Amino acid sequence: MTETSSKPKLLIVEDDDEIRTQMKWALAQDYEILLAHDRPSALEIFRSAQPTVVLLDLGLPPRPGTPEEGLAALGELMALENLTKVVIVSGQGEKANALQAIGTGAYDFLLKPVAMDEMKLLLKRCFHVALLERQYREAQQKLAGEAFDGMLGSNERMQAVFTSIRKVATSEASVLILGESGTGKEMAARAIHQHSSRKDGPFVAINCSAIPETLIESELFGHEKGSFTGAHMQRKGRIESANGGTLFLDEIGEVPLPIQVKLLRFLQEQCIERVGGRQEIQVDTRVVAATNADLKKGMVDGTFREDLFYRLAVVQLQLPPLRDRGDDIVLLANSFLQQFSVQNHKTGLVFAAEAVRGMVRHPWPGNVRELQNRVRRAVIMSSDKRLTLEDLELTGSPTPVQGSSLKEARESLEREMVQQALKKHGGKITSAALELGISRPTFYELMAKLGLQKPE
């Protein structure tokens, strides 16, 4: 029983026995050589052996004096596998032949007699490019299989999230999505909408923490003309705009108590009144809410209504932090790398081995958003094909943490990173929050949780 060669396969299609033999002996040390003398034998060998690169003579029998048979073979080879690198090696050097061959899909065109050093160099490049293209196609296929409405994750916890989204989407139940900042709560809400019977209706998102308390009622419920200073015309609110679709209330824990009462009434009766209005308006809107705050603690503290919580949380969906998602870190990083490489017209970018190890070790307090920001910045700023820890700005990652429990270790890491970000940016909250890939409100919440003082 013969062992299978581990060398890359090279098919030589040449009708001249002497030239075919010379090529075989010159290249056999580096490649597994396959030989064919005409188009039918070339196609038969190609189908069975699937070589990565083909050296193809244009002048093949039964008409060795013209390029037609070789060009026909080229077209059929490319139709069988368009990633194959076909190099034309021919004595028929007319420019029209070269242009037609390249137009049909040939990788390059060499004239006989060929310098062997030149051929070896070209073959080396062909195999390298073919390998990169195959790896890219495999990565794309893998990503497509592990993607769910733009969300990526092969980790079992994320697969469980995808399963839950499919189940809850078919119902009309309100959903509360829980998870740290940057874990993809809005993407999960959009996936619920897209898999629901409301997918043809609007998806309206509102970040409750980004709207001043004095404006949030008007933003949600709308207002009538003249209802307050500056209300020059009637305006629909976000709830009404989402009629027939889905309303996504992000950071629901930031909604003031008086507005919580109005939200509860809407959830119970599916009707609203605009600010300054007296007419009840029926609205058919499904609500999906999200928070990174502890709403149960808010119920104890009196900052969040218990009845509203249970109305919103008919179904709860917990998104895991990135640090708990294992291999998903590298999967997501490579996906972002491909995306931003295309956007910035850069090709061949890869992560250095130490960068991959650094990403796996990093605690990712800003979760997927932080990873996305770091990769985008690395692609833009790097002048090399290999992205390093320095490009990702992970060289200043915290030293080993102290603490006897996972909670203590996590808080130690978070405290170190928050302090480093504040120091780096001179106490500027906005810049420090951007550095960690989180919002200003989340940064303030993190400082409060860790007992850190706001800078003067």
NUTORMAR-561816 format. One line per 4 residues: for each residue x, y, z of C-alpha. Coordinates in pm, 1 decimal. Layout:
// residues N
X/Y/Z ~ ...
This chain:
// residues 456
0.0/0.0/0.0 ~ 152.5/331.7/-110.8 ~ 147.0/638.4/110.1 ~ -40.4/943.9/-9.8
197.8/1227.3/-102.4 ~ 183.1/1532.2/122.4 ~ 326.0/1753.7/-153.8 ~ 94.1/1997.3/-334.4
-36.3/1861.8/-665.8 ~ 78.5/2008.6/-996.6 ~ -72.5/1896.9/-1328.5 ~ 148.4/1938.2/-1638.1
-43.4/1929.9/-1968.2 ~ 212.8/1904.9/-2249.7 ~ 206.6/1706.4/-2575.5 ~ 586.3/1700.1/-2621.3
721.2/1392.1/-2438.0 ~ 1069.3/1538.9/-2392.9 ~ 950.2/1872.3/-2248.5 ~ 698.7/1691.7/-2026.5
972.9/1470.7/-1883.2 ~ 1210.5/1763.2/-1828.4 ~ 944.1/1956.0/-1635.5 ~ 863.5/1650.5/-1426.2
1222.6/1595.8/-1311.9 ~ 1281.5/1967.8/-1252.1 ~ 973.0/2007.7/-1031.1 ~ 924.1/1665.2/-867.9
1123.3/1759.1/-557.4 ~ 867.6/2024.5/-457.0 ~ 539.2/1893.7/-601.6 ~ 342.2/1577.9/-667.3
354.8/1575.5/-1047.7 ~ 57.7/1465.7/-1259.4 ~ 104.5/1432.1/-1637.5 ~ -136.3/1466.7/-1930.6
-72.6/1497.3/-2304.5 ~ -408.4/1621.4/-2435.6 ~ -736.7/1780.9/-2329.4 ~ -934.5/1460.1/-2246.5
-655.9/1313.5/-2031.0 ~ -604.5/1650.1/-1858.7 ~ -971.4/1678.0/-1765.6 ~ -987.8/1317.5/-1644.9
-683.9/1361.2/-1418.4 ~ -808.1/1700.0/-1297.2 ~ -1146.1/1559.1/-1193.7 ~ -993.0/1270.5/-998.5
-686.3/1435.6/-843.7 ~ -803.0/1799.8/-813.1 ~ -460.6/1964.1/-844.9 ~ -417.2/2318.9/-717.3
-204.3/2444.9/-1008.0 ~ -190.0/2347.8/-1376.2 ~ 85.2/2412.6/-1631.1 ~ -96.7/2411.6/-1966.2
39.9/2411.2/-2321.4 ~ -189.4/2579.2/-2572.1 ~ -80.0/2366.5/-2868.5 ~ -244.5/2032.7/-2792.9
-350.6/1746.4/-3022.4 ~ -538.2/1699.6/-3244.7 ~ -440.7/2056.0/-3358.1 ~ -101.3/2125.8/-3195.3
-26.2/2407.8/-3436.8 ~ -314.7/2627.7/-3313.4 ~ -421.8/2750.1/-2963.9 ~ -787.0/2640.9/-2986.3
-751.9/2306.2/-2808.6 ~ -547.5/2453.7/-2522.5 ~ -789.2/2744.1/-2477.3 ~ -1080.7/2498.4/-2472.6
-902.0/2295.5/-2203.6 ~ -844.4/2614.0/-2003.8 ~ -1213.3/2704.2/-2015.0 ~ -1322.1/2357.2/-1901.3
-1068.3/2350.3/-1616.9 ~ -1184.6/2688.6/-1486.4 ~ -1546.5/2574.1/-1510.6 ~ -1464.5/2272.9/-1292.0
-1285.7/2481.1/-1023.6 ~ -1248.6/2857.0/-1058.5 ~ -987.6/2880.3/-780.7 ~ -742.3/2667.8/-979.6
-430.5/2855.4/-1088.5 ~ -360.0/2776.4/-1455.1 ~ -28.0/2895.9/-1598.8 ~ -4.4/2887.5/-1979.2
333.0/2763.1/-2107.3 ~ 331.9/2789.6/-2484.7 ~ 542.1/2848.4/-2790.5 ~ 247.9/3027.6/-2949.1
330.4/3369.9/-2814.9 ~ 98.6/3595.7/-3007.4 ~ -39.4/3874.9/-2788.0 ~ -395.9/3780.2/-2880.4
-342.5/3428.9/-2741.1 ~ -208.1/3564.5/-2413.4 ~ -494.7/3811.5/-2376.8 ~ -754.9/3545.9/-2454.1
-598.8/3304.3/-2206.2 ~ -589.4/3563.6/-1927.5 ~ -945.4/3665.6/-2010.7 ~ -1057.3/3301.8/-1981.3
-905.9/3276.8/-1633.2 ~ -537.8/3189.5/-1669.6 ~ -321.7/3314.5/-1383.8 ~ -15.7/3390.6/-1600.7
138.5/3328.9/-1944.8 ~ 496.0/3206.8/-2006.3 ~ 669.4/3168.4/-2343.3 ~ 883.5/2869.7/-2437.1
1165.9/2817.8/-2378.1 ~ 1101.4/2892.7/-2011.3 ~ 1374.6/2969.4/-1759.3 ~ 1325.7/2709.5/-1484.6
1408.9/2954.3/-1204.8 ~ 1138.2/3188.1/-1333.0 ~ 888.2/2902.9/-1349.3 ~ 967.2/2781.8/-997.2
920.8/3130.5/-856.8 ~ 589.3/3171.2/-1037.1 ~ 466.2/2830.8/-918.4 ~ 553.8/2914.8/-559.8
344.8/3230.5/-585.0 ~ 57.1/3040.3/-748.7 ~ 36.7/2784.0/-470.0 ~ 57.0/3054.8/-203.2
-223.0/3261.3/-358.1 ~ -436.6/2950.6/-410.1 ~ -392.9/2855.4/-43.7 ~ -500.0/3201.9/73.4
-805.7/3197.6/-151.8 ~ -911.6/2852.8/-33.4 ~ -867.6/2952.1/331.8 ~ -1075.4/3264.6/270.9
-1354.0/3063.3/102.5 ~ -1354.9/2808.4/385.8 ~ -1367.1/3088.3/642.3 ~ -1659.4/3250.1/459.8
-1845.6/2917.9/447.3 ~ -1778.5/2863.5/816.9 ~ -1897.5/3211.3/904.0 ~ -2211.0/3165.3/695.9
-2286.8/2844.2/881.8 ~ -2232.2/3004.8/1220.2 ~ -2403.1/3336.2/1148.5 ~ -2755.0/3419.8/1258.1
-2894.0/3746.4/1123.4 ~ -2552.2/3908.2/1144.1 ~ -2472.0/3753.7/1483.6 ~ -2176.5/3515.3/1486.7
-2116.3/3241.4/1738.9 ~ -2016.5/2877.2/1743.3 ~ -2003.9/2875.2/2124.1 ~ -2279.0/2660.2/2276.1
-2415.0/2951.7/2481.4 ~ -2461.0/3159.7/2166.3 ~ -2615.9/2866.6/1982.9 ~ -2863.9/2843.1/2270.8
-2938.5/3215.1/2227.8 ~ -3005.9/3162.0/1855.9 ~ -3242.7/2876.0/1939.9 ~ -3428.6/3093.3/2192.0
-3460.6/3376.9/1938.8 ~ -3617.9/3141.8/1684.1 ~ -3868.9/3020.9/1942.0 ~ -3968.5/3355.8/2089.8
-3983.9/3532.0/1752.0 ~ -4293.7/3338.6/1648.5 ~ -4487.8/3463.6/1952.1 ~ -4617.3/3810.3/2039.8
-4469.6/3801.4/2390.4 ~ -4264.0/4092.3/2522.7 ~ -3894.2/4007.4/2553.8 ~ -3633.0/4139.7/2794.9
-3275.6/4099.1/2669.9 ~ -3012.3/4100.9/2942.9 ~ -2640.0/4140.8/2896.2 ~ -2340.1/4363.6/2946.7
-2281.8/4664.3/2724.0 ~ -2150.7/4562.2/2382.5 ~ -2280.0/4202.8/2383.7 ~ -2515.2/4261.0/2088.1
-2852.5/4323.3/2250.8 ~ -2983.6/4537.0/1964.4 ~ -2871.9/4276.5/1708.3 ~ -3063.9/4012.4/1905.9
-3371.3/4237.3/1907.1 ~ -3343.5/4286.6/1530.3 ~ -3312.6/3909.1/1483.7 ~ -3634.3/3857.3/1684.1
-3806.8/4113.0/1460.3 ~ -3674.3/3958.9/1137.7 ~ -3794.3/3610.6/1234.5 ~ -4138.9/3729.4/1345.8
-4463.3/3782.6/1155.7 ~ -4390.3/4156.7/1191.8 ~ -4073.2/4147.7/979.4 ~ -4234.7/4358.2/704.8
-4325.6/4626.5/959.7 ~ -4090.0/4889.6/1108.1 ~ -3817.6/4818.2/1362.4 ~ -3783.1/5128.3/1579.5
-3498.9/5150.2/1831.2 ~ -3456.7/5403.4/2109.6 ~ -3176.9/5429.7/2365.1 ~ -3353.7/5541.0/2680.5
-3028.9/5648.5/2850.1 ~ -2940.7/5887.4/2566.5 ~ -3255.8/6101.7/2593.8 ~ -3291.2/6375.6/2859.6
-3556.6/6297.6/3121.2 ~ -3756.6/6605.1/3017.8 ~ -3788.0/6481.5/2658.1 ~ -3831.7/6107.1/2692.0
-4211.9/6119.0/2732.8 ~ -4254.2/6317.5/2411.2 ~ -4000.0/6094.9/2234.5 ~ -4191.1/5778.6/2324.9
-4552.8/5892.5/2309.3 ~ -4540.5/6192.0/2075.9 ~ -4702.0/6531.0/2137.3 ~ -4974.1/6758.9/2009.8
-4909.3/7103.4/1867.5 ~ -4869.3/7361.4/2145.1 ~ -4849.5/7104.1/2424.1 ~ -4526.8/7262.1/2550.4
-4280.6/7535.1/2455.1 ~ -4125.5/7444.1/2121.0 ~ -4403.9/7202.5/2018.1 ~ -4479.8/7382.6/1690.9
-4651.2/7086.0/1527.6 ~ -4806.5/6750.9/1604.5 ~ -4549.0/6472.6/1623.2 ~ -4579.1/6095.0/1645.6
-4370.0/5921.6/1910.5 ~ -4151.8/5613.9/1870.8 ~ -4426.4/5379.9/1995.9 ~ -4669.9/5502.2/1731.3
-4397.5/5493.3/1462.6 ~ -4347.9/5124.3/1537.5 ~ -4714.2/5042.7/1467.0 ~ -4731.4/4703.0/1296.4
-4370.6/4630.6/1388.0 ~ -4132.8/4613.1/1682.6 ~ -4022.6/4878.3/1933.8 ~ -3680.6/4820.2/2088.0
-3627.0/4998.4/2421.6 ~ -3256.7/4984.4/2498.4 ~ -3136.6/5063.5/2853.0 ~ -3495.2/5035.0/2983.0
-3363.9/5071.0/3337.9 ~ -3296.7/5442.5/3270.1 ~ -3665.5/5526.8/3216.4 ~ -3799.2/5758.4/3494.1
-4075.2/5622.1/3717.9 ~ -4354.8/5849.4/3582.5 ~ -4282.8/5727.1/3228.1 ~ -4272.9/5367.8/3352.6
-4639.0/5409.0/3455.9 ~ -4735.8/5518.8/3103.8 ~ -4534.9/5235.0/2949.0 ~ -4711.1/4983.6/3172.2
-5051.1/5115.6/3062.1 ~ -4949.4/5087.1/2697.9 ~ -4832.9/4726.4/2746.1 ~ -5160.2/4639.8/2918.7
-5403.5/4815.3/2684.5 ~ -5208.8/4871.2/2359.7 ~ -5313.4/5233.5/2347.6 ~ -5138.5/5565.9/2412.2
-5210.5/5935.5/2453.9 ~ -4974.4/6191.3/2305.2 ~ -4837.7/6461.0/2537.8 ~ -5100.7/6736.3/2548.9
-5360.1/6513.6/2383.9 ~ -5684.2/6361.0/2511.8 ~ -5751.2/6106.8/2240.8 ~ -5660.2/5743.5/2299.2
-5471.9/5596.3/2003.4 ~ -5465.0/5220.1/1947.8 ~ -5118.8/5097.0/1856.6 ~ -5022.3/4744.6/1749.6
-4657.3/4734.0/1854.7 ~ -4450.0/4455.4/2002.8 ~ -4199.1/4563.2/2266.5 ~ -3850.8/4418.4/2306.8
-3651.1/4579.4/2588.5 ~ -3288.3/4546.5/2693.1 ~ -3067.8/4643.7/2982.9 ~ -2725.7/4587.3/3132.3
-2852.5/4701.4/3473.2 ~ -2984.7/4484.2/3755.3 ~ -3358.8/4553.5/3733.0 ~ -3436.2/4329.5/4030.6
-3209.7/4546.9/4241.7 ~ -3392.9/4846.9/4095.7 ~ -3722.4/4697.8/4213.9 ~ -3582.0/4665.5/4565.3
-3444.8/5021.5/4553.7 ~ -3772.6/5156.5/4421.0 ~ -3625.7/5283.6/4092.0 ~ -3800.2/5027.8/3871.1
-4160.2/4913.2/3891.9 ~ -4214.1/4546.1/3964.9 ~ -4533.7/4526.9/3756.4 ~ -4353.3/4677.4/3455.0
-4068.3/4428.5/3494.0 ~ -4301.0/4131.2/3472.1 ~ -4485.1/4283.8/3176.2 ~ -4157.8/4331.3/2988.9
-3993.5/4006.2/3094.8 ~ -4248.6/3755.0/2970.1 ~ -3943.0/3596.1/2810.0 ~ -3589.2/3674.3/2926.3
-3289.3/3632.5/2696.6 ~ -2940.9/3639.7/2850.4 ~ -2649.1/3727.6/2620.9 ~ -2312.6/3597.5/2747.5
-2013.6/3832.8/2776.4 ~ -1742.8/3786.7/2514.1 ~ -1487.9/3663.1/2770.5 ~ -1711.3/3357.5/2831.6
-1749.4/3267.2/2463.1 ~ -1421.0/3080.8/2406.4 ~ -1326.2/3039.6/2039.0 ~ -1587.3/3296.8/1934.9
-1331.3/3567.7/2016.9 ~ -1104.8/3460.6/1730.4 ~ -1401.9/3382.0/1503.5 ~ -1540.6/3734.2/1549.0
-1197.6/3896.6/1520.1 ~ -1136.3/3729.4/1182.8 ~ -1482.2/3829.8/1063.6 ~ -1416.0/4193.6/1156.4
-1070.0/4172.1/997.3 ~ -1221.1/4062.2/664.5 ~ -1489.7/4330.7/682.7 ~ -1255.6/4620.2/761.1
-987.1/4499.5/518.5 ~ -1237.2/4532.9/234.0 ~ -1359.7/4871.3/358.1 ~ -1003.5/5006.7/375.6
-883.3/4843.8/50.8 ~ -617.7/4635.0/226.0 ~ -551.8/4272.7/134.0 ~ -366.4/3982.8/292.3
-401.0/4105.7/651.4 ~ -367.4/3840.2/922.5 ~ -330.2/3835.3/1300.5 ~ 12.8/3751.8/1437.2
21.6/3450.1/1669.3 ~ 88.7/3666.6/1976.2 ~ -207.8/3888.2/1881.7 ~ -439.7/3586.1/1877.3
-309.7/3474.4/2217.8 ~ -350.5/3827.8/2352.1 ~ -710.4/3849.4/2231.2 ~ -796.6/3518.3/2397.6
-644.9/3635.4/2729.5 ~ -800.6/3982.9/2724.9 ~ -1110.6/4020.6/2951.8 ~ -1306.3/4236.0/2700.1
-1500.3/4463.0/2937.4 ~ -1651.6/4629.6/2628.6 ~ -1739.0/4289.5/2479.0 ~ -1800.5/4253.1/2102.9
-1812.9/4631.5/2051.2 ~ -1466.2/4668.9/2203.7 ~ -1327.3/4386.7/1985.7 ~ -1480.8/4546.1/1677.2
-1331.8/4886.5/1760.5 ~ -984.0/4746.1/1827.4 ~ -976.2/4546.7/1502.9 ~ -1103.7/4843.8/1300.3
-836.1/5069.6/1448.8 ~ -565.0/4806.2/1386.7 ~ -662.2/4767.2/1019.8 ~ -658.4/5143.8/967.1
-333.6/5216.4/1151.8 ~ -115.7/4914.0/1072.6 ~ 141.9/4943.2/793.1 ~ 222.5/4570.3/803.4
32.2/4263.1/683.9 ~ 56.9/4102.8/1030.1 ~ -152.0/4274.6/1296.8 ~ 24.5/4269.6/1631.9
-66.8/4324.4/1995.8 ~ 57.7/4681.6/1952.8 ~ -178.7/4735.9/1659.2 ~ -468.4/4612.1/1875.2
-341.8/4823.2/2168.5 ~ -347.9/4519.6/2394.5 ~ 11.5/4547.8/2517.9 ~ -104.5/4736.2/2826.0
-343.9/4462.9/2934.2 ~ -368.3/4422.7/3311.0 ~ -132.4/4203.7/3506.5 ~ -261.8/3880.4/3662.1
-561.2/3953.2/3880.3 ~ -604.9/3913.3/4249.2 ~ -906.6/3756.8/4413.7 ~ -1021.9/3421.9/4537.2
-1345.1/3408.5/4335.3 ~ -1439.4/3467.9/3971.5 ~ -1640.5/3776.2/4075.0 ~ -1345.1/3925.8/4262.6
-1104.9/3849.1/3978.1 ~ -1338.8/4008.9/3725.0 ~ -1382.6/4322.0/3935.7 ~ -1005.8/4345.5/3978.4
-958.6/4335.0/3600.9 ~ -1234.8/4589.7/3541.9 ~ -1095.1/4826.9/3804.9 ~ -745.4/4807.3/3655.1
-869.6/4872.0/3302.1 ~ -1096.5/5162.6/3401.8 ~ -812.9/5325.4/3597.7 ~ -569.6/5276.7/3307.9
-815.9/5425.5/3057.8 ~ -879.1/5729.9/3281.3 ~ -507.1/5782.4/3332.2 ~ -432.5/5747.8/2960.5
-697.0/6005.1/2865.3 ~ -640.5/6252.9/3146.8 ~ -965.3/6177.0/3326.5 ~ -1184.7/6238.4/3019.6
-1482.5/6005.6/3053.1 ~ -1584.9/6013.1/2685.4 ~ -1235.9/5918.6/2562.0 ~ -1189.7/5653.7/2831.3
-1527.9/5497.9/2751.7 ~ -1441.6/5492.2/2379.3 ~ -1110.7/5323.2/2462.2 ~ -1297.8/5040.4/2637.8
-1571.5/5023.5/2373.0 ~ -1854.0/5116.1/2611.7 ~ -2095.5/5409.7/2647.0 ~ -2056.5/5701.1/2890.3
-2351.3/5587.7/3109.2 ~ -2206.9/5235.7/3125.1 ~ -1864.6/5378.4/3216.5 ~ -2019.6/5577.5/3502.1
-2209.9/5267.0/3617.9 ~ -1885.8/5068.6/3613.4 ~ -1709.3/5335.2/3821.5 ~ -1994.8/5336.1/4074.3
-1995.5/4957.1/4095.8 ~ -1618.5/4951.4/4154.7 ~ -1628.4/5236.2/4407.3 ~ -1411.1/5464.3/4190.3
-1439.7/5841.2/4223.0 ~ -1525.3/6059.4/3926.6 ~ -1229.0/6274.5/3823.9 ~ -1245.6/6638.3/3929.3
